[in-house]
């Protein structure tokens, strides 16, 4: 949702329209849309900082997907007949099913601390994306104001008598 909101900001369209246009797509497409929109509204923009944030998003997306889409093993307390939850320091194990890997199923082990760190890293990159897009948007607005000031200056200035006129 964060990338979709930033597309809305850069495209200067209301958030609902942006969601309608972007909702059928996935994260990679949203990043591509945002990158192209930034370059569309300001072709001279240096998008290296944005690409750096996107690279981190892609890395964390893989980490997130491992946690969210895995089938985690549940410890059963057979004598009590109930689920026994693991302590935060315990290592959880499960099976992941990567979309783009040779193996259909891969074993996964993670501690609660590792899972929590992934969540913290995702929040940090979300904030980095926000700051990056905010800076790009401000740059675009400054460039637009500068261009408008130049247009206003030349449209209000009296014609230069030394400027050669083209024949009618």
Phi, psi and omega per residue, in radians:
X1 nan -0.594 -3.125
X2 -1.074 -0.804 -3.138
X3 -1.140 -0.684 3.111
X4 -1.090 -0.691 3.105
X5 -1.128 -0.653 3.131
X6 -1.235 -0.579 3.032
X7 -1.051 -0.766 3.110
X8 -1.014 -0.778 -3.119
X9 -1.114 -0.901 -3.094
X10 -1.148 -0.670 -3.133
X11 -1.367 -0.161 -3.106
X12 0.956 0.882 3.055
X13 -2.221 2.746 -3.121
X14 -1.194 2.695 -3.016
X15 -1.058 -0.651 -3.116
X16 -1.103 -0.745 3.103
X17 -1.105 -0.729 3.128
X18 -1.086 -0.723 3.110
X19 -1.124 -0.690 3.114
X20 -1.072 -0.767 -3.106
X21 -1.276 -0.579 -3.028
X22 -1.718 -0.300 -3.021
X23 -1.036 -0.558 3.118
X24 -1.247 -0.152 -3.063
X25 -1.698 3.094 3.136
X26 -2.078 3.118 -3.035
X27 -0.892 -0.847 -3.128
X28 -1.035 -0.713 3.113
X29 -1.171 -0.675 3.129
X30 -1.112 -0.736 3.124
X31 -1.102 -0.709 3.118
X32 -1.132 -0.730 3.112
X33 -1.073 -0.789 -3.112
X34 -1.131 -0.774 3.122
X35 -1.030 -0.823 -3.124
X36 -1.170 -0.650 3.140
X37 -1.163 -0.729 3.101
X38 -1.019 -0.813 -3.129
X39 -1.219 -0.520 3.114
X40 -1.168 -0.794 -3.083
X41 -1.380 -0.352 3.114
X42 -2.641 1.503 -3.041
X43 -1.041 -0.344 -3.107
X44 -1.602 0.078 -3.100
X45 -1.115 2.382 3.000
X46 -1.472 1.914 -3.083
X47 -1.696 0.226 3.097
X48 -1.006 -0.771 3.104
X49 -1.064 -0.673 3.119
X50 -1.156 -0.745 3.113
X51 -1.098 -0.621 3.103
X52 -1.111 -0.756 3.100
X53 -1.125 -0.734 -3.141
X54 -1.080 -0.659 3.125
X55 -1.083 -0.728 3.111
X56 -1.187 -0.661 3.084
X57 -1.050 -0.782 -3.137
X58 -1.071 -0.734 3.123
X59 -1.089 -0.815 -3.100
X60 -1.238 -0.495 3.083
X61 -1.070 -0.706 3.090
X62 -1.113 -0.765 3.105
X63 -1.084 -0.786 3.130
X64 -1.049 -0.793 -3.102
X65 -1.108 -0.611 3.086
X66 -1.035 -0.814 -3.101
X67 -1.208 -0.828 -3.010
X68 -1.273 -0.672 -3.011
X69 -1.724 0.035 3.118
X70 -1.298 2.752 2.969
X71 -1.758 1.879 -3.068
X72 -1.535 2.422 3.111
X73 -1.287 2.460 3.140
X74 -1.909 2.314 3.092
X75 -1.478 2.247 3.122
X76 -1.857 2.377 3.012
X77 -1.615 1.637 -3.014
X78 -1.056 -0.618 -3.115
X79 -1.192 -0.594 3.141
X80 -1.624 -0.250 3.141
X81 1.215 0.479 -3.117
X82 -2.345 2.955 3.111
X83 -1.320 2.389 3.078
X84 -1.942 2.022 -3.105
X85 -1.367 2.513 -3.123
X86 -1.349 2.607 3.034
X87 -1.267 2.685 -3.112
X88 -1.005 -0.454 3.141
X89 -1.481 -0.235 3.120
X90 -1.221 2.715 3.043
X91 -1.605 2.179 3.080
X92 -1.552 2.558 3.104
X93 -2.256 2.691 -3.125
X94 -2.920 -2.901 -3.123
X95 -2.239 2.246 3.074
X96 -1.813 2.667 3.133
X97 -2.201 1.393 -3.082
X98 -1.134 2.472 -3.134
X99 -1.279 -0.639 -3.021
X100 -2.087 0.984 3.134
X101 -2.382 2.858 3.129
X102 -1.168 -0.728 -3.101
X103 -1.512 2.413 3.133
X104 -1.275 -0.628 3.134
X105 -2.314 2.389 3.120
X106 -2.273 2.482 3.109
X107 -1.267 2.524 -3.136
X108 -2.281 2.407 2.971
X109 -2.337 2.340 3.134
X110 -2.605 2.530 2.990
X111 -1.602 2.864 3.078
X112 -1.051 -0.631 3.132
X113 -1.099 -0.698 3.116
X114 -1.158 -0.722 3.122
X115 -1.129 -0.746 3.116
X116 -1.112 -0.675 3.117
X117 -1.112 -0.676 3.076
X118 -1.047 -0.766 3.119
X119 -1.085 -0.735 3.115
X120 -1.124 -0.717 3.128
X121 -1.130 -0.657 3.100
X122 -1.116 -0.755 3.100
X123 -1.104 -0.709 3.136
X124 -1.118 -0.729 -3.138
X125 -1.263 -0.517 3.047
X126 -1.094 -0.747 3.111
X127 -1.174 -0.676 3.093
X128 -1.086 -0.727 3.102
X129 -1.075 -0.789 -3.138
X130 -1.028 -0.837 -3.127
X131 -1.122 -0.692 3.137
X132 -1.123 -0.853 -3.123
X133 -1.162 -0.667 3.104
X134 -1.043 -0.763 3.114
X135 -1.127 -0.738 3.119
X136 -1.117 -0.697 3.139
X137 -1.157 -0.738 3.102
X138 -1.079 -0.721 3.115
X139 -1.070 -0.759 3.129
X140 -1.086 -0.772 3.136
X141 -1.117 -0.719 3.095
X142 -1.078 -0.774 3.130
X143 -1.097 -0.694 3.136
X144 -1.137 -0.760 3.121
X145 -1.122 -0.706 3.110
X146 -1.105 -0.798 3.130
X147 -1.094 -0.718 3.128
X148 -1.137 -0.689 3.108
X149 -1.095 -0.726 3.097
X150 -1.116 -0.758 3.110
X151 -1.067 -0.778 3.131
X152 -1.092 -0.728 -3.131
X153 -1.053 -0.837 -3.080
X154 -1.302 -0.497 3.129
X155 -1.360 -0.416 3.140
X156 -1.639 -0.299 -3.099
X157 -1.262 2.496 3.094
X158 -1.179 2.652 -3.136
X159 -1.102 2.534 3.123
X160 -1.474 2.099 -3.100
X161 -1.177 -0.335 -3.132
X162 -1.490 -0.089 3.141
X163 -1.357 2.169 3.125
X164 -1.110 2.414 3.136
X165 -1.706 2.489 3.082
X166 -1.393 2.591 -3.138
X167 -1.151 2.606 -3.141
X168 -1.170 nan nan
